[in-house]
Amino acid sequence: MKVLIVGSGGREHAIAWKVAQSKKVDKIYCAPGNAGIAGIAECVDIGAMEFDKLVAFAQEKEIDLTVIGMDDPLVGGVVDEFEKAGLKVFGPRKNAAILEGSKAFSKDLMKKYNIPTAAYETFNSPEEAMKYLETSAYPIVLKADGLALGKGVLICTTKEEAMEGVKSLMLDKQFGSAGNTIVIEEFMTGREVSVLSFVDGNTIKIMTSAQDHKRAKDGDEGLNTGGMGTFSPSPFYTDEVDEFCKKYIYQATVDAMKAEVREFKGIIFFGLMLTENGPKVLEYNARFGDPETQVVLPRMKNDIVEVFEACVDGTLDKIDLEFEDNAAVCVVLASDGYPLSYEKGFPIKGLEKFDGNDSYFVFHAGTKLSDGNIVTNGGRVLGVTAKGQDLKTARNNAYEATGWIEFANKYMRTDIGKAIDEA
């Protein structure tokens, strides 16, 4: 069969890599893809938001299954367009992708269906938001309602900081229209855990746990990014936590969406906070997490295409998800200066050292081909992933492998997975 993957980051490279292992697949396309994806798929110069062109391409090439990797096209309704054309596509429709597309919607859904989350208020007016902050307890969290590349969350320790945050989001439009509405919620403390799941509208199957590192610098300092590294599984995601989440969060979310006539098919990403009062939902995403995908999929035993098809066809209950009894760690190699300003176009050396290795992987995020060379083309450039018998071994392997790659301006956090030592 022929598969089209939509997107251009490390997540899409990991998906393409996993799809390439399927015995069912003999041709992969990726739109628009990147230099790494080009090694396993034919990249086509169509943007993720060019829905008409994507549909026309899928029809022309007789694509059997399209997999949408990114949030923007999902929230924009790309799945609806593919379905209207009679094409098979993996991902939630627009009315279900709102689970990620609107923080206000997801918070209201959790409140209505008693899904554990932080206390919150929603504001459309900066004046009302600032008035609320006058009597709030601190620290407090401000969230842009819409999509903001994983960066629209501000943790404010003082009233002055929070007021400035409202100004930045709602008046200065730091994240554009994403900040027209904001959610202000209580600051929760505890361990963060990411849990990805496959959903077919009724059934939900949980993947192995992971933990992301969002801040740009060591010690969780610096600005929020799209993710600087991750590890899987999380030692803090215990059997007790799993049991609680299965009872009160996972299936409850799928059932809530169905009750709202917003049947969800695709991936639900649960961002959890393990508080002293039990697990609570920090956020939902409506697609694979990045870089979580880069540690979860290398540990997955299943043929991913069979799982995708089961989600689309409503037969996920017949799938038994299996993961290797090991661990994986991903360290993101970024351009120095990310997420603010950085240079690009630097040649990358050492990529060949990962060829044919089933324990070490390099997933391309911001790369392109230039005059026959692979060069840097983004803030997050590569995700270096390594497996090991346990988390400490995987972490040592991943950091060893980061030394195989060289490019000017290379930057990385040196403490990805440090929490493992405290487990």
Rosetta blueprint (number, residue, H / E / L):
1 M L
2 K E
3 V E
4 L E
5 I E
6 V E
7 G E
8 S L
9 G L
10 G H
11 R H
12 E H
13 H H
14 A H
15 I H
16 A H
17 W H
18 K H
19 V H
20 A L
21 Q L
22 S L
23 K L
24 K L
25 V L
26 D L
27 K E
28 I E
29 Y E
30 C E
31 A E
32 P E
33 G L
34 N L
35 A L
36 G L
37 I H
38 A H
39 G H
40 I L
41 A L
42 E E
43 C E
44 V L
45 D L
46 I L
47 G L
48 A L
49 M L
50 E L
51 F H
52 D H
53 K H
54 L H
55 V H
56 A H
57 F H
58 A H
59 Q H
60 E H
61 K L
62 E L
63 I L
64 D L
65 L E
66 T E
67 V E
68 I E
69 G L
70 M L
71 D H
72 D H
73 P H
74 L H
75 V H
76 G H
77 G L
78 V H
79 V H
80 D H
81 E H
82 F H
83 E H
84 K H
85 A L
86 G L
87 L L
88 K L
89 V E
90 F E
91 G L
92 P L
93 R L
94 K H
95 N H
96 A H
97 A H
98 I H
99 L H
100 E H
101 G H
102 S L
103 K H
104 A H
105 F H
106 S H
107 K H
108 D H
109 L H
110 M H
111 K H
112 K H
113 Y L
114 N L
115 I L
116 P L
117 T E
118 A L
119 A L
120 Y E
121 E E
122 T E
123 F E
124 N L
125 S L
126 P H
127 E H
128 E H
129 A H
130 M H
131 K H
132 Y H
133 L H
134 E L
135 T L
136 S L
137 A L
138 Y L
139 P L
140 I E
141 V E
142 L E
143 K E
144 A E
145 D L
146 G L
147 L L
148 A L
149 L L
150 G L
151 K L
152 G L
153 V E
154 L E
155 I E
156 C E
157 T L
158 T L
159 K H
160 E H
161 E H
162 A H
163 M H
164 E H
165 G H
166 V H
167 K H
168 S H
169 L H
170 M H
171 L H
172 D L
173 K L
174 Q L
175 F L
176 G H
177 S H
178 A H
179 G H
180 N L
181 T L
182 I E
183 V E
184 I E
185 E E
186 E E
187 F L
188 M L
189 T L
190 G L
191 R E
192 E E
193 V E
194 S E
195 V E
196 L E
197 S E
198 F E
199 V E
200 D E
201 G L
202 N L
203 T L
204 I E
205 K E
206 I E
207 M E
208 T E
209 S E
210 A E
211 Q E
212 D E
213 H L
214 K L
215 R E
216 A E
217 K E
218 D H
219 G H
220 D H
221 E E
222 G E
223 L E
224 N E
225 T L
226 G L
227 G L
228 M L
229 G E
230 T E
231 F E
232 S E
233 P L
234 S L
235 P L
236 F L
237 Y L
238 T L
239 D H
240 E H
241 V H
242 D H
243 E H
244 F H
245 C H
246 K H
247 K H
248 Y H
249 I H
250 Y H
251 Q H
252 A H
253 T H
254 V H
255 D H
256 A H
257 M H
258 K H
259 A H
260 E L
261 V L
262 R L
263 E L
264 F L
265 K E
266 G E
267 I E
268 I E
269 F E
270 F E
271 G E
272 L E
273 M E
274 L E
275 T E
276 E L
277 N L
278 G E
279 P E
280 K E
281 V E
282 L E
283 E E
284 Y E
285 N E
286 A L
287 R L
288 F L
289 G L
290 D L
291 P L
292 E L
293 T H
294 Q H
295 V H
296 V H
297 L H
298 P H
299 R H
300 M E
301 K L
302 N L
303 D L
304 I H
305 V H
306 E H
307 V H
308 F H
309 E H
310 A H
311 C H
312 V H
313 D H
314 G L
315 T L
316 L H
317 D H
318 K H
319 I L
320 D L
321 L L
322 E L
323 F E
324 E L
325 D L
326 N L
327 A E
328 A E
329 V E
330 C E
331 V E
332 V E
333 L E
334 A E
335 S E
336 D L
337 G L
338 Y L
339 P L
340 L L
341 S L
342 Y L
343 E L
344 K L
345 G L
346 F L
347 P E
348 I L
349 K E
350 G L
351 L H
352 E H
353 K H
354 F H
355 D L
356 G L
357 N L
358 D L
359 S L
360 Y E
361 F E
362 V E
363 F E
364 H E
365 A L
366 G L
367 T E
368 K E
369 L E
370 S E
371 D L
372 G L
373 N E
374 I E
375 V E
376 T E
377 N L
378 G L
379 G L
380 R E
381 V E
382 L E
383 G E
384 V E
385 T E
386 A E
387 K E
388 G E
389 Q L
390 D L
391 L H
392 K H
393 T H
394 A H
395 R H
396 N H
397 N H
398 A H
399 Y H
400 E H
401 A H
402 T H
403 G L
404 W L
405 I L
406 E E
407 F L
408 A L
409 N L
410 K E
411 Y E
412 M L
413 R L
414 T L
415 D L
416 I L
417 G L
418 K H
419 A H
420 I H
421 D H
422 E H
423 A L
